[in-house]
Amino acid sequence: MSITQLNTLKPAEGSTHYKRRVGRGIGSGLGKTAGRGHKGQSSRAGGFHKVGFEGGQMPLQRRLPKRGFVTLDDHLYAQVRLSDLQALPVDEIDVQVLKQAGVVGTQVRYAKVFKSGELTRKITLKGIGATAGARASIEAAGGTVA
């Protein structure tokens, strides 16, 4: 198998085709009206309507029922990795410590630790939740989750 050079790359056979040239005579198949049909808003220059507009009919996105929920409190919660805790210089960790270290945003009120990375030193979590796996890792390292 030969090594392909950047200067020899080209598209695979049959994957590219010529760009359509509209309004260039009857022989092109797109002459006269240039594929726009006869009359109407979309046949005219500048004829534009917003995406989803259906000519005054109730648009699909308004006909369908609304489902789901997006919480407005999303920015108040944060997830923290074990590896982030390992990098912190302090042993007693709460939300305020995480904010000062820049691990979580300034508006965060609640944090939860999940098991991602390694924790080798003893730490104490105060007012911070932890998943079962993260709790086991923290306790295995001699730490506590209060």
Backbone as a chain_set.jsonl record, in Angstrom:
{"seq": "MSITQLNTLKPAEGSTHYKRRVGRGIGSGLGKTAGRGHKGQSSRAGGFHKVGFEGGQMPLQRRLPKRGFVTLDDHLYAQVRLSDLQALPVDEIDVQVLKQAGVVGTQVRYAKVFKSGELTRKITLKGIGATAGARASIEAAGGTVA", "coords": {"N": [[0.852, -1.197, 0.0], [0.64, 2.131, -0.927], [1.835, 5.291, 0.329], [-0.238, 8.054, 0.695], [0.134, 11.255, -0.626], [-0.327, 14.672, 0.385], [-0.495, 16.46, -1.732], [-1.459, 14.95, -3.758], [-4.027, 14.234, -3.33], [-7.407, 13.69, -4.273], [-10.942, 13.94, -4.985], [-13.038, 10.968, -4.696], [-13.776, 8.804, -7.435], [-16.595, 9.727, -9.282], [-17.805, 11.019, -7.153], [-18.025, 13.73, -7.26], [-19.661, 16.364, -9.077], [-20.6, 18.517, -11.827], [-21.383, 21.933, -11.193], [-24.664, 23.263, -11.279], [-25.697, 25.407, -13.881], [-27.799, 27.879, -13.979], [-30.356, 29.478, -15.966], [-29.095, 29.68, -18.452], [-29.893, 29.228, -21.086], [-32.015, 27.148, -23.216], [-30.982, 24.608, -23.733], [-29.648, 23.804, -21.462], [-31.491, 22.863, -19.749], [-32.32, 24.301, -17.681], [-33.158, 26.823, -18.433], [-34.808, 29.944, -19.338], [-37.118, 30.204, -17.031], [-35.384, 29.372, -15.122], [-35.652, 27.17, -13.384], [-37.368, 28.053, -11.459], [-40.059, 27.979, -11.795], [-43.376, 29.251, -12.723], [-44.554, 32.461, -12.011], [-45.552, 33.8, -8.744], [-44.361, 34.163, -5.322], [-41.867, 32.902, -4.807], [-40.709, 32.857, -7.285], [-39.798, 35.32, -7.864], [-37.3, 37.909, -7.808], [-35.739, 38.542, -4.758], [-37.874, 37.465, -3.453], [-38.802, 36.29, -0.518], [-39.389, 34.381, 2.4], [-39.771, 33.762, 5.897], [-38.094, 31.028, 7.583], [-39.958, 28.109, 7.95], [-42.346, 29.323, 7.418], [-45.601, 28.973, 6.176], [-47.251, 30.073, 4.221], [-49.286, 31.43, 5.55], [-50.863, 29.498, 6.624], [-51.267, 27.704, 9.697], [-48.189, 27.201, 11.138], [-46.087, 24.244, 11.271], [-44.517, 23.982, 13.616], [-46.071, 25.29, 15.435], [-48.434, 23.932, 15.378], [-47.983, 21.484, 16.542], [-48.046, 19.729, 19.696], [-46.576, 21.026, 22.685], [-43.779, 19.746, 24.398], [-41.875, 18.489, 27.153], [-39.369, 20.024, 29.314], [-37.433, 22.721, 30.371], [-35.243, 23.501, 32.783], [-34.894, 26.462, 34.733], [-33.041, 26.672, 36.628], [-30.665, 25.54, 35.949], [-28.073, 26.587, 35.815], [-27.331, 26.72, 38.439], [-26.388, 24.356, 39.391], [-23.6, 22.113, 39.526], [-21.148, 19.816, 38.25], [-18.448, 17.939, 39.514], [-15.23, 16.602, 39.037], [-13.334, 13.847, 40.391], [-10.646, 14.124, 39.855], [-10.414, 16.887, 39.712], [-10.719, 17.586, 42.381], [-8.464, 16.386, 43.429], [-6.482, 18.058, 42.492], [-6.809, 20.357, 43.982], [-5.469, 22.506, 46.57], [-6.358, 22.388, 49.231], [-7.739, 20.579, 52.098], [-10.273, 20.475, 53.279], [-13.23, 20.746, 51.669], [-15.682, 22.769, 50.24], [-18.522, 24.309, 48.57], [-17.822, 26.99, 48.293], [-15.02, 26.96, 48.303], [-14.566, 25.6, 45.931], [-15.536, 27.486, 44.119], [-13.72, 29.626, 44.513], [-11.4, 28.445, 43.618], [-11.96, 28.245, 40.993], [-13.09, 26.027, 39.866], [-15.811, 25.597, 39.649], [-18.579, 27.616, 38.436], [-19.359, 31.068, 39.343], [-22.007, 31.449, 40.118], [-22.947, 29.067, 40.988], [-24.66, 26.946, 43.249], [-25.032, 24.398, 44.187], [-23.167, 21.413, 44.224], [-21.911, 18.352, 42.864], [-19.966, 15.488, 43.233], [-18.481, 13.312, 40.922], [-17.3, 10.086, 39.847], [-14.483, 10.356, 38.242], [-11.39, 10.08, 37.205], [-8.547, 9.951, 39.47], [-8.194, 9.721, 43.038], [-5.968, 10.303, 45.533], [-5.388, 11.357, 47.971], [-6.35, 12.371, 51.339], [-9.45, 13.84, 51.813], [-12.066, 16.112, 52.876], [-15.432, 16.458, 52.277], [-17.822, 18.999, 52.407], [-21.134, 19.791, 52.451], [-21.42, 19.07, 49.838], [-22.543, 16.91, 47.353], [-22.095, 13.42, 46.428], [-21.555, 10.824, 44.086], [-22.208, 7.26, 44.266], [-19.941, 5.792, 43.464], [-17.947, 7.785, 43.555], [-18.019, 8.448, 46.251], [-17.139, 6.055, 47.388], [-14.499, 6.013, 46.423], [-13.44, 8.305, 47.662], [-13.688, 7.626, 50.366], [-12.068, 5.365, 50.384], [-9.615, 6.513, 50.095], [-9.303, 7.556, 52.552], [-10.813, 9.744, 53.206], [-13.761, 11.793, 53.982], [-17.31, 12.153, 53.44], [-19.397, 14.616, 54.178]], "CA": [[0.0, 0.0, 0.0], [1.465, 3.344, -1.025], [1.468, 6.403, 1.192], [-0.857, 9.138, -0.066], [0.679, 12.586, -0.371], [-1.365, 15.699, 0.412], [-0.632, 17.124, -3.026], [-2.047, 14.054, -4.759], [-5.404, 13.913, -2.939], [-8.52, 14.183, -5.082], [-12.182, 13.242, -4.621], [-13.24, 9.64, -5.268], [-14.402, 8.788, -8.757], [-18.042, 9.807, -9.278], [-18.353, 11.693, -5.973], [-18.25, 15.145, -7.57], [-20.317, 16.627, -10.356], [-20.552, 19.929, -12.18], [-22.383, 22.811, -10.603], [-25.732, 23.639, -12.182], [-25.669, 26.796, -14.332], [-29.19, 28.175, -14.314], [-30.595, 30.649, -16.8], [-28.118, 29.738, -19.533], [-30.439, 28.718, -22.332], [-32.921, 26.003, -23.182], [-30.222, 23.356, -23.776], [-29.165, 23.426, -20.125], [-32.595, 22.294, -18.99], [-32.674, 25.272, -16.652], [-33.214, 28.14, -19.059], [-36.015, 30.74, -19.158], [-37.478, 30.517, -15.641], [-34.246, 28.938, -14.314], [-36.048, 26.215, -12.358], [-38.18, 28.689, -10.427], [-41.475, 27.848, -12.11], [-44.032, 30.461, -13.202], [-45.242, 33.359, -11.07], [-45.51, 33.515, -7.313], [-43.331, 34.829, -4.525], [-40.558, 32.268, -4.906], [-40.145, 33.039, -8.616], [-39.348, 36.699, -8.0], [-36.058, 38.323, -7.155], [-36.036, 39.083, -3.436], [-39.031, 36.796, -2.869], [-38.264, 35.562, 0.625], [-40.221, 34.295, 3.596], [-38.975, 33.178, 6.977], [-38.048, 29.579, 7.682], [-41.132, 27.575, 8.626], [-43.563, 30.011, 6.978], [-46.381, 28.091, 5.309], [-48.236, 30.829, 3.458], [-50.385, 31.861, 6.395], [-51.362, 28.33, 7.35], [-50.612, 27.569, 11.007], [-46.961, 26.438, 10.892], [-45.947, 22.955, 11.937], [-43.983, 24.111, 14.978], [-47.142, 25.79, 16.305], [-49.523, 22.953, 15.381], [-47.63, 20.333, 17.367], [-48.077, 20.004, 21.13], [-45.284, 21.285, 23.3], [-43.419, 18.709, 25.356], [-40.581, 18.648, 27.795], [-39.199, 21.08, 30.287], [-36.057, 23.189, 30.541], [-35.189, 24.159, 34.076], [-34.21, 27.747, 34.777], [-32.039, 26.574, 37.684], [-29.574, 24.706, 35.46], [-26.774, 27.209, 36.094], [-27.062, 26.65, 39.876], [-25.841, 23.04, 39.697], [-22.344, 21.812, 38.835], [-20.56, 18.503, 38.463], [-17.025, 18.064, 39.775], [-14.521, 15.331, 38.916], [-12.388, 13.516, 41.454], [-9.343, 14.678, 39.471], [-10.434, 18.31, 40.073], [-10.498, 17.645, 43.827], [-7.074, 15.996, 43.648], [-5.623, 19.196, 42.155], [-6.989, 21.452, 44.938], [-4.457, 22.479, 47.633], [-6.95, 22.297, 50.569], [-8.294, 19.274, 52.456], [-11.699, 20.639, 53.522], [-13.753, 21.312, 50.422], [-17.105, 23.085, 50.116], [-18.826, 25.003, 47.311], [-17.078, 28.253, 48.26], [-13.637, 26.621, 47.921], [-14.605, 25.268, 44.504], [-15.7, 28.753, 43.394], [-12.475, 30.384, 44.592], [-10.396, 27.757, 42.801], [-12.367, 28.329, 39.582], [-13.548, 24.715, 39.392], [-17.204, 25.789, 39.257], [-18.926, 29.009, 38.171], [-19.615, 31.903, 40.513], [-23.412, 31.398, 40.501], [-23.276, 27.703, 41.404], [-25.041, 26.782, 44.653], [-24.969, 22.987, 44.541], [-22.189, 20.661, 43.442], [-21.906, 16.916, 43.114], [-18.731, 14.876, 42.758], [-18.663, 12.02, 40.281], [-16.048, 9.353, 39.751], [-13.743, 10.519, 36.996], [-10.034, 10.37, 37.634], [-8.055, 9.282, 40.669], [-8.03, 10.513, 44.251], [-4.99, 9.571, 46.341], [-5.179, 11.991, 49.272], [-7.498, 12.44, 52.227], [-10.189, 15.11, 51.75], [-13.368, 16.14, 53.539], [-16.433, 17.213, 51.53], [-18.861, 19.581, 53.251], [-22.215, 20.396, 51.681], [-21.3, 18.679, 48.433], [-22.98, 15.536, 47.149], [-21.161, 12.541, 45.726], [-22.159, 9.588, 43.592], [-21.78, 6.09, 45.037], [-18.563, 5.475, 43.073], [-17.071, 8.838, 44.051], [-17.993, 8.31, 47.712], [-16.278, 4.906, 47.677], [-13.11, 6.408, 46.159], [-13.037, 9.258, 48.679], [-13.524, 6.89, 51.617], [-10.931, 4.464, 50.228], [-8.419, 7.34, 50.278], [-9.278, 8.003, 53.948], [-11.587, 10.971, 53.346], [-15.153, 11.662, 54.405], [-18.324, 12.951, 52.765], [-20.334, 15.06, 55.213]], "C": [[0.881, 1.238, 0.0], [0.929, 4.425, -0.101], [0.927, 7.542, 0.332], [-0.252, 10.472, 0.354], [-0.461, 13.604, -0.402], [-1.576, 16.336, -0.957], [-1.191, 16.215, -4.114], [-3.489, 13.669, -4.421], [-6.405, 14.471, -3.935], [-9.767, 13.39, -4.722], [-12.3, 11.893, -5.318], [-13.988, 9.751, -6.589], [-15.928, 8.789, -8.62], [-18.636, 10.552, -8.094], [-18.619, 13.175, -6.228], [-18.953, 15.281, -8.91], [-20.323, 18.124, -10.591], [-21.689, 20.705, -11.535], [-23.413, 23.184, -11.672], [-25.585, 25.094, -12.579], [-27.065, 27.151, -14.822], [-29.279, 29.419, -15.175], [-29.601, 30.798, -17.93], [-28.629, 29.037, -20.79], [-31.201, 27.426, -22.179], [-32.181, 24.677, -23.13], [-29.754, 22.89, -22.406], [-30.244, 22.723, -19.32], [-33.052, 23.229, -17.879], [-32.627, 26.685, -17.236], [-34.514, 28.836, -18.698], [-36.326, 31.033, -17.694], [-36.427, 30.027, -14.652], [-34.665, 28.039, -13.156], [-36.935, 26.788, -11.275], [-39.683, 28.539, -10.68], [-42.049, 29.177, -12.574], [-44.738, 31.19, -12.086], [-45.074, 32.948, -9.599], [-44.298, 34.124, -6.628], [-41.945, 34.229, -4.744], [-39.941, 32.395, -6.287], [-39.513, 34.412, -8.769], [-38.021, 36.943, -7.288], [-36.416, 38.95, -5.814], [-37.24, 38.453, -2.791], [-38.562, 35.894, -1.746], [-39.322, 35.485, 1.718], [-39.423, 33.538, 4.64], [-39.077, 31.654, 6.983], [-39.269, 29.099, 8.471], [-42.424, 28.255, 8.218], [-44.303, 29.147, 5.966], [-47.508, 28.84, 4.622], [-49.427, 31.268, 4.27], [-51.062, 30.719, 7.124], [-50.606, 28.25, 8.679], [-49.376, 26.685, 10.847], [-46.85, 25.189, 11.766], [-45.482, 23.106, 13.375], [-44.996, 24.706, 15.938], [-48.328, 24.837, 16.36], [-49.248, 21.806, 16.344], [-47.688, 20.684, 18.849], [-46.67, 20.194, 21.679], [-45.024, 20.217, 24.351], [-42.088, 19.045, 25.984], [-40.529, 19.861, 28.695], [-37.727, 21.441, 30.356], [-36.014, 23.981, 31.833], [-34.418, 25.469, 34.005], [-33.099, 27.739, 35.823], [-30.79, 25.822, 37.244], [-28.199, 25.267, 35.82], [-26.405, 27.153, 37.573], [-26.373, 25.344, 40.276], [-24.554, 22.814, 38.908], [-21.894, 20.402, 39.167], [-19.053, 18.665, 38.572], [-16.39, 16.679, 39.693], [-13.636, 15.097, 40.141], [-11.017, 14.11, 41.145], [-9.261, 16.174, 39.764], [-10.158, 18.478, 41.561], [-9.051, 17.316, 44.169], [-6.144, 17.19, 43.437], [-5.738, 20.347, 43.157], [-5.983, 21.354, 46.086], [-5.03, 22.286, 49.044], [-7.566, 20.919, 50.806], [-9.784, 19.33, 52.763], [-12.311, 21.394, 52.354], [-15.251, 21.535, 50.546], [-17.301, 23.873, 48.826], [-18.013, 26.293, 47.177], [-15.628, 28.026, 47.832], [-13.571, 26.325, 46.421], [-14.739, 26.528, 43.652], [-14.391, 29.528, 43.36], [-11.379, 29.768, 43.727], [-10.734, 27.802, 41.314], [-12.823, 27.001, 39.005], [-14.996, 24.788, 38.934], [-17.454, 27.285, 39.054], [-19.304, 29.756, 39.442], [-21.065, 31.818, 40.989], [-23.849, 30.032, 41.022], [-23.594, 27.659, 42.896], [-24.871, 25.34, 45.114], [-23.962, 22.286, 43.638], [-22.28, 19.191, 43.815], [-20.644, 16.339, 42.487], [-19.068, 13.554, 42.098], [-17.301, 11.395, 40.005], [-15.461, 9.478, 38.354], [-12.348, 10.951, 37.391], [-9.716, 9.648, 38.933], [-8.007, 10.254, 41.837], [-7.134, 9.719, 45.184], [-4.794, 10.19, 47.717], [-6.495, 12.112, 50.031], [-8.155, 13.818, 52.117], [-11.507, 14.972, 52.494], [-14.309, 17.014, 52.722], [-17.488, 17.729, 52.497], [-19.9, 20.254, 52.367], [-22.149, 20.102, 50.195], [-21.713, 17.22, 48.326], [-21.916, 14.725, 46.435], [-21.917, 11.304, 45.256], [-21.602, 8.424, 44.405], [-20.322, 5.744, 44.733], [-17.571, 6.492, 43.607], [-16.927, 8.733, 45.563], [-17.051, 7.165, 48.108], [-14.809, 5.27, 47.476], [-12.59, 7.352, 47.23], [-12.785, 8.541, 50.007], [-12.362, 5.917, 51.571], [-9.612, 5.218, 50.433], [-8.319, 7.892, 51.699], [-10.082, 9.256, 54.188], [-13.006, 10.704, 53.825], [-16.047, 12.543, 53.554], [-19.369, 13.318, 53.795], [-21.627, 15.539, 54.617]], "O": [[1.771, 1.371, 0.84], [-0.261, 4.472, 0.21], [1.56, 7.945, -0.644], [-0.143, 10.773, 1.542], [-1.442, 13.424, -1.124], [-2.695, 16.71, -1.307], [-1.379, 16.644, -5.253], [-4.105, 12.876, -5.132], [-6.263, 15.606, -4.39], [-9.66, 12.278, -4.205], [-11.738, 11.69, -6.394], [-14.743, 10.698, -6.811], [-16.488, 7.946, -7.92], [-19.855, 10.709, -8.024], [-19.365, 13.805, -5.48], [-18.847, 14.407, -9.77], [-20.083, 18.908, -9.673], [-22.798, 20.2, -11.36], [-23.062, 23.395, -12.833], [-25.371, 25.945, -11.715], [-27.466, 26.78, -15.925], [-28.415, 30.295, -15.131], [-29.287, 31.917, -18.335], [-27.878, 28.338, -21.471], [-31.074, 26.707, -21.187], [-32.683, 23.714, -22.551], [-29.491, 21.703, -22.212], [-29.95, 22.063, -18.323], [-34.056, 22.972, -17.216], [-32.12, 27.615, -16.608], [-35.249, 28.359, -17.833], [-35.836, 32.029, -17.161], [-36.571, 30.249, -13.45], [-34.1, 28.129, -12.066], [-37.231, 26.116, -10.287], [-40.489, 28.942, -9.842], [-41.303, 30.131, -12.796], [-45.453, 30.574, -11.296], [-44.527, 31.892, -9.282], [-43.34, 34.544, -7.277], [-40.96, 34.96, -4.856], [-38.764, 32.077, -6.46], [-38.762, 34.641, -9.717], [-37.678, 36.278, -6.31], [-37.304, 39.799, -5.745], [-37.616, 38.847, -1.687], [-37.982, 34.839, -2.001], [-40.07, 36.441, 1.926], [-38.517, 32.771, 4.315], [-40.026, 31.076, 6.453], [-39.57, 29.632, 9.539], [-43.5, 27.818, 8.626], [-43.705, 28.647, 5.012], [-48.603, 28.301, 4.457], [-50.503, 31.462, 3.706], [-51.753, 30.931, 8.12], [-49.454, 28.673, 8.775], [-49.504, 25.525, 10.455], [-47.438, 25.102, 12.844], [-45.999, 22.43, 14.264], [-44.8, 24.634, 17.151], [-49.142, 24.914, 17.28], [-50.178, 21.222, 16.899], [-47.408, 21.823, 19.222], [-45.708, 19.597, 21.196], [-45.923, 19.829, 25.098], [-41.282, 19.787, 25.423], [-41.493, 20.616, 28.825], [-36.869, 20.559, 30.396], [-36.674, 25.012, 31.962], [-33.412, 25.571, 33.302], [-32.308, 28.679, 35.903], [-29.941, 25.498, 38.075], [-27.269, 24.51, 36.099], [-25.281, 27.502, 37.935], [-25.835, 25.239, 41.378], [-24.426, 23.262, 37.769], [-22.216, 19.863, 40.226], [-18.447, 19.43, 37.822], [-16.937, 15.704, 40.209], [-13.247, 16.038, 40.832], [-10.307, 14.547, 42.051], [-8.177, 16.691, 40.036], [-9.449, 19.401, 41.964], [-8.478, 17.898, 45.089], [-5.132, 17.318, 44.126], [-4.872, 21.221, 43.191], [-5.67, 20.252, 46.536], [-4.263, 22.042, 49.975], [-7.875, 20.189, 49.865], [-10.496, 18.351, 52.538], [-11.953, 22.54, 52.084], [-15.999, 20.627, 50.907], [-16.349, 24.08, 48.073], [-17.57, 26.645, 46.084], [-15.074, 28.824, 47.075], [-12.64, 26.745, 45.734], [-14.128, 26.629, 42.588], [-13.991, 30.031, 42.31], [-10.538, 30.477, 43.174], [-9.909, 27.446, 40.473], [-12.934, 26.859, 37.787], [-15.381, 24.137, 37.962], [-16.639, 28.117, 39.452], [-19.539, 29.148, 40.486], [-21.333, 32.09, 42.159], [-24.991, 29.863, 41.449], [-22.888, 28.258, 43.707], [-24.598, 25.085, 46.287], [-23.913, 22.537, 42.434], [-22.673, 18.833, 44.925], [-20.299, 16.663, 41.35], [-19.842, 12.762, 42.636], [-16.285, 12.087, 39.937], [-15.883, 8.801, 37.416], [-12.15, 12.071, 37.863], [-10.505, 8.844, 39.428], [-7.805, 11.454, 41.655], [-7.473, 8.605, 45.585], [-4.103, 9.61, 48.555], [-7.583, 11.98, 49.47], [-7.497, 14.84, 52.307], [-12.001, 13.866, 52.714], [-14.018, 18.188, 52.494], [-17.995, 16.969, 53.322], [-19.582, 21.181, 51.621], [-22.755, 20.807, 49.388], [-21.278, 16.388, 49.122], [-20.953, 15.276, 45.902], [-22.806, 10.804, 45.945], [-20.633, 8.588, 45.148], [-19.554, 5.438, 45.646], [-16.486, 6.13, 44.06], [-15.832, 8.909, 46.097], [-16.266, 7.295, 49.047], [-13.962, 4.876, 48.278], [-11.445, 7.232, 47.666], [-11.796, 8.81, 50.689], [-11.729, 5.661, 52.595], [-8.621, 4.644, 50.884], [-7.372, 8.61, 52.023], [-10.038, 9.797, 55.293], [-13.404, 9.56, 54.043], [-15.603, 13.555, 53.011], [-20.138, 12.468, 54.244], [-22.529, 15.949, 55.348]]}, "num_chains": 1, "name": "protein.A"}
